[in-house]
């Protein structure tokens, strides 16, 4: 097989479209271009054609449209970009990282493409997932069903794109995406009638980046984004909040690494501190990694002094045996 950099270049040239870069990204993107919405069938999967090169980075292979339970998917919103490491072989599965951007439950996967590309360069398969956010007709429950549907499509993706280790996958999310990542890990614990129950895909590990992991506490302490996404405060939707609040749904079988900047004023570090403490008390495995001086988004930028460490945390979490994720893997590492 040819090196992926050459293969990806050919595929990226064949796949063209546009979108607005998330504010949390690195600033590489076009603004104001219409989203790519044309699709075609490619070896058993629906993919978007017309994805412009400035929406993707090295390692990009294709934009896959995932089916949704509430009708027909929107190719401008319901997609996941597949990134593969160079010289990837179909007969040699590599660890999978699923990345969920947050931006107040508004998605914005375009702004995460540098992270997806850099993780692929470190030898990981990456799915960078977009979903319908609050401002695109999402919110409760659509944003959550989109994320569930995207991840439940992963076994189908693996069936048609061999070489992805879907049985040992890491879900990574920033901000609201951190909440979504932790929620994904708890879907198998949900009651039959709750949103997201009966998953086809479950991660074996989670990395939350500045996530509101104590969701009700955050909503009650000034996080208006949560109330906007749910369209009601916790006291009006107690069962819904209870089903998606990470601290109330700790899966003891899925280790969680919670990364947080000490100067985060948007989602205070207490969210991660509360969660890690509760996970330990519940018999689960969770580790807190504090980044001194970092705010809510600074460590995501490739120019940040923390960026290389961030990639290393994700890579190590995704590749070490789960029994080594004992809550102390990153202690003493600055």
C-alpha positions as CSV (number, residue, x, y, z in Angstrom):
1,X,0.0,0.0,0.0
2,X,1.3,3.5,-0.8
3,X,2.1,5.8,2.1
4,X,-1.1,7.4,3.4
5,X,0.1,10.9,2.9
6,X,0.0,10.3,-0.9
7,X,-3.2,8.3,-0.7
8,X,-4.9,10.9,1.5
9,X,-3.8,13.6,-0.9
10,X,-5.5,11.9,-3.8
11,X,-8.7,11.2,-1.8
12,X,-8.8,14.7,-0.4
13,X,-8.5,16.2,-3.9
14,X,-11.5,14.0,-4.9
15,X,-13.6,15.0,-1.8
16,X,-14.4,18.9,-1.8
17,X,-16.9,21.3,0.6
18,X,-16.7,23.9,3.5
19,X,-17.6,25.0,7.0
20,X,-16.8,27.5,9.6
21,X,-13.8,26.8,11.9
22,X,-14.6,26.4,15.5
23,X,-13.3,29.1,17.8
24,X,-11.4,26.4,19.7
25,X,-9.3,25.5,16.6
26,X,-6.0,26.6,15.3
27,X,-7.3,29.1,12.8
28,X,-6.7,27.1,9.6
29,X,-9.9,27.2,7.7
30,X,-12.3,29.1,5.4
31,X,-15.1,31.2,6.8
32,X,-18.4,31.7,5.1
33,X,-18.2,28.8,2.6
34,X,-21.3,26.6,2.2
35,X,-21.0,23.2,3.8
36,X,-20.4,20.1,1.6
37,X,-23.6,18.1,1.3
38,X,-23.2,15.9,-1.8
39,X,-22.7,12.2,-1.0
40,X,-21.9,9.0,-2.7
41,X,-21.6,5.3,-1.8
42,X,-18.0,4.2,-1.4
43,X,-17.3,0.5,-0.5
44,X,-20.3,0.1,1.7
45,X,-20.3,3.5,3.4
46,X,-22.0,6.8,2.6
47,X,-19.3,9.5,2.2
48,X,-19.4,13.2,1.6
49,X,-17.9,14.4,-1.7
50,X,-16.6,17.9,-2.1
51,X,-14.7,18.2,1.1
52,X,-12.1,21.0,0.5
53,X,-8.5,20.5,1.4
54,X,-8.6,23.4,3.9
55,X,-11.2,21.6,6.0
56,X,-8.9,18.6,6.6
57,X,-5.3,17.9,7.5
58,X,-2.6,15.2,6.9
59,X,-3.9,11.7,7.4
60,X,-7.5,12.5,6.3
61,X,-9.1,9.7,4.3
62,X,-12.8,10.4,4.0
63,X,-15.8,12.0,5.5
64,X,-18.4,9.3,6.5
65,X,-22.1,10.1,7.0
66,X,-23.7,8.2,9.8
67,X,-27.4,7.3,9.9
68,X,-29.6,8.9,12.5
69,X,-32.7,7.6,14.3
70,X,-34.9,10.6,13.7
71,X,-34.9,10.5,9.9
72,X,-32.4,11.2,7.2
73,X,-28.9,12.4,8.2
74,X,-27.7,15.9,7.3
75,X,-24.4,15.5,5.4
76,X,-23.5,19.0,6.6
77,X,-23.8,18.0,10.3
78,X,-24.0,14.2,10.7
79,X,-20.5,13.1,9.7
80,X,-17.2,11.8,11.0
81,X,-13.8,12.4,9.4
82,X,-11.6,9.3,9.3
83,X,-7.9,9.8,9.8
84,X,-5.4,7.0,9.5
85,X,-1.7,6.8,10.3
86,X,0.8,6.7,7.4
87,X,1.5,3.2,6.1
88,X,-1.7,1.9,7.8
89,X,-2.3,-1.8,7.0
90,X,-5.8,-3.3,6.9
91,X,-4.5,-6.5,8.5
92,X,-2.8,-4.7,11.4
93,X,-5.5,-3.0,13.5
94,X,-4.3,0.1,15.4
95,X,-6.0,1.8,18.4
96,X,-9.0,4.0,17.7
97,X,-9.6,7.5,19.1
98,X,-13.0,9.1,18.7
99,X,-12.8,12.8,19.2
100,X,-15.8,14.9,20.2
101,X,-15.6,18.7,20.1
102,X,-17.8,20.6,22.5
103,X,-18.3,24.4,22.1
104,X,-21.4,24.4,24.3
105,X,-22.9,21.3,22.7
106,X,-22.5,23.0,19.3
107,X,-20.0,20.6,17.8
108,X,-17.4,22.3,15.6
109,X,-15.3,19.3,14.5
110,X,-13.5,21.4,11.9
111,X,-11.7,23.1,14.7
112,X,-10.3,19.7,15.9
113,X,-8.7,18.6,12.7
114,X,-5.2,19.5,13.8
115,X,-5.6,17.3,16.8
116,X,-6.9,14.4,14.7
117,X,-4.1,14.8,12.2
118,X,-1.4,14.9,14.9
119,X,-2.8,11.9,16.7
120,X,-2.8,10.0,13.4
121,X,0.8,11.0,13.0
122,X,1.5,9.3,16.3
123,X,0.1,6.0,14.9
124,X,-3.6,6.2,15.9
125,X,-6.8,5.9,13.9
126,X,-9.0,8.9,14.6
127,X,-12.7,9.6,14.0
128,X,-13.4,13.3,14.3
129,X,-17.1,13.4,14.9
130,X,-19.6,16.2,14.0
131,X,-23.2,16.3,15.3
132,X,-26.2,18.7,15.2
133,X,-25.5,21.2,17.9
134,X,-27.9,23.5,19.8
135,X,-27.7,26.1,17.1
136,X,-28.3,23.6,14.2
137,X,-31.5,22.0,15.5
138,X,-29.8,19.9,18.1
139,X,-30.0,20.2,21.9
140,X,-31.9,17.7,24.0
141,X,-32.3,15.0,22.9
142,X,-31.1,15.3,19.3
143,X,-27.4,16.2,20.1
144,X,-27.2,13.2,22.3
145,X,-28.9,10.8,19.9
146,X,-26.6,12.0,17.1
147,X,-23.5,11.2,19.2
148,X,-24.9,7.8,20.1
149,X,-25.8,7.1,16.4
150,X,-22.3,8.2,15.2
151,X,-20.5,5.9,17.6
152,X,-22.9,3.1,17.0
153,X,-21.9,3.3,13.3
154,X,-18.3,2.5,14.2
155,X,-18.7,-1.3,13.9
156,X,-20.1,-0.8,10.4
157,X,-17.2,1.5,9.6
158,X,-14.8,-1.2,10.8
159,X,-16.6,-3.8,8.7
160,X,-15.9,-1.9,5.6
161,X,-12.6,-0.3,6.6
162,X,-10.6,-3.2,8.3
163,X,-7.6,-2.3,10.5
164,X,-9.4,-0.3,13.1
165,X,-9.4,-1.7,16.7
166,X,-13.0,-0.9,17.6
167,X,-13.0,-3.4,20.5
168,X,-10.4,-1.3,22.4
169,X,-11.2,2.4,21.7
170,X,-10.7,5.7,23.5
171,X,-13.3,8.5,23.4
172,X,-11.8,11.9,23.9
173,X,-13.9,15.1,24.3
174,X,-13.3,18.7,25.0
175,X,-15.6,20.8,27.1
176,X,-19.2,19.7,26.4
177,X,-17.5,16.9,24.4
178,X,-15.9,15.7,27.6
179,X,-19.4,15.3,29.1
180,X,-20.5,13.5,26.0
181,X,-17.4,11.2,26.1
182,X,-18.1,10.2,29.7
183,X,-21.8,9.7,28.9
184,X,-20.9,7.4,26.0
185,X,-19.0,5.2,28.5
186,X,-22.1,4.9,30.7
187,X,-24.7,4.2,27.9
188,X,-24.8,0.5,28.8
189,X,-26.0,1.3,32.3
190,X,-29.0,3.3,31.1
191,X,-32.6,2.1,31.5
192,X,-34.3,0.7,28.4
193,X,-36.3,3.9,27.8
194,X,-33.5,6.4,28.3
195,X,-31.8,8.2,25.4
196,X,-28.7,6.3,24.3
197,X,-29.6,3.0,25.8
198,X,-28.5,-0.3,24.1
199,X,-25.2,0.8,22.6
200,X,-23.6,-1.1,19.7
201,X,-20.3,0.5,20.5
202,X,-18.7,1.1,23.9
203,X,-15.3,2.6,24.7
204,X,-12.8,1.0,27.0
205,X,-11.3,4.3,28.1
206,X,-12.2,8.0,28.2
207,X,-10.2,11.3,28.2
208,X,-12.1,14.4,29.2
209,X,-10.6,17.7,28.4
210,X,-12.1,20.5,30.6
211,X,-15.4,18.7,30.6
212,X,-18.4,19.5,32.9
213,X,-18.2,16.1,34.6
214,X,-20.4,17.2,37.5
215,X,-23.1,18.4,35.2
216,X,-25.9,19.4,37.6
217,X,-23.5,21.1,39.9
218,X,-22.2,23.1,36.9
219,X,-25.7,24.0,35.8
220,X,-26.6,25.2,39.3
221,X,-23.4,27.2,39.5
222,X,-23.7,29.4,36.4
223,X,-23.1,27.2,33.4
224,X,-25.9,28.5,31.2
225,X,-24.7,26.5,28.2
226,X,-26.0,23.3,29.9
227,X,-29.4,24.8,30.5
228,X,-29.6,26.1,26.9
229,X,-28.7,22.7,25.5
230,X,-31.3,20.9,27.7
231,X,-33.8,23.8,27.2
232,X,-34.6,23.6,30.9
233,X,-32.8,23.6,34.3
234,X,-32.1,20.4,36.3
235,X,-35.2,20.8,38.5
236,X,-37.5,20.7,35.5
237,X,-35.8,17.7,33.8
238,X,-34.4,15.7,36.7
239,X,-34.5,12.3,35.0
240,X,-32.9,13.6,31.8
241,X,-30.1,15.3,33.7
242,X,-29.6,12.3,35.9
243,X,-29.1,10.1,32.8
244,X,-26.4,12.2,31.2
245,X,-24.6,13.6,34.3
246,X,-21.2,11.8,34.3
247,X,-20.7,12.0,38.1
248,X,-24.1,10.2,38.6
249,X,-23.3,7.4,36.0
250,X,-19.8,6.2,36.8
251,X,-18.8,3.1,34.8
252,X,-16.3,1.3,37.1
253,X,-15.0,-0.7,34.1
254,X,-14.0,2.3,32.0
255,X,-10.9,4.4,33.2
256,X,-11.3,8.1,32.8
257,X,-8.4,10.7,32.6
258,X,-9.7,14.2,33.3
259,X,-7.5,17.0,32.1
260,X,-8.2,20.5,33.3
261,X,-6.5,23.9,33.2
262,X,-6.2,25.5,36.6
263,X,-7.3,28.9,35.2
264,X,-10.5,27.6,33.5
265,X,-13.2,30.1,34.3
266,X,-15.8,28.7,31.8
267,X,-15.8,25.1,33.1
268,X,-14.1,25.3,36.5
269,X,-11.6,22.6,37.4
270,X,-13.8,21.6,40.3
271,X,-15.9,19.6,37.8
272,X,-13.0,17.2,37.2
273,X,-12.0,17.2,40.8
274,X,-15.5,16.2,41.9
275,X,-15.7,13.5,39.3
276,X,-12.3,11.9,40.0
277,X,-13.0,11.9,43.7
278,X,-16.5,10.3,43.2
279,X,-15.1,7.7,40.8
280,X,-12.6,6.6,43.4
281,X,-15.3,6.4,46.0
282,X,-17.4,4.3,43.7
283,X,-14.6,1.8,43.0
284,X,-13.9,3.2,39.5
285,X,-10.6,4.4,38.0
286,X,-10.1,8.1,37.2
287,X,-7.0,10.3,37.2
288,X,-6.9,14.1,37.4
289,X,-4.3,16.0,35.4
290,X,-4.1,19.7,36.1
291,X,-2.4,22.1,33.8
292,X,-1.1,25.0,35.8
293,X,-2.0,28.4,34.2
294,X,-4.0,26.9,31.3
295,X,-7.5,28.2,30.6
296,X,-10.5,26.5,28.9
297,X,-9.0,26.3,25.4
298,X,-5.4,27.4,25.5
299,X,-3.9,23.9,25.8
300,X,-5.7,22.8,22.6
301,X,-3.7,25.1,20.4
302,X,-0.6,23.7,18.7
303,X,1.3,26.8,19.8
304,X,0.7,26.0,23.5
305,X,3.5,24.7,25.7
306,X,1.0,22.1,26.8
307,X,0.0,20.8,23.4
308,X,2.6,18.1,23.0
309,X,1.8,16.9,26.5
310,X,-1.9,16.8,25.6
311,X,-1.1,14.6,22.6
312,X,1.1,12.3,24.8
313,X,-1.7,11.9,27.4
314,X,-4.2,10.9,24.7
315,X,-1.7,8.6,23.0
316,X,-0.6,6.9,26.2
317,X,-4.2,6.5,27.5
318,X,-5.2,4.9,24.1
319,X,-2.3,2.5,23.9
320,X,-1.4,1.2,27.4
321,X,-3.2,-1.8,28.8
322,X,-6.3,-0.7,30.7
323,X,-5.0,-2.3,33.9
324,X,-2.1,0.3,33.8
325,X,-4.7,3.1,33.9
326,X,-4.9,2.8,37.7
327,X,-5.3,6.4,38.5
328,X,-1.6,7.2,38.7
329,X,-0.3,6.9,35.2
330,X,0.4,10.6,34.8
331,X,1.3,11.6,38.3
332,X,4.5,13.5,38.7
333,X,4.6,14.4,35.0
334,X,4.7,18.1,34.3
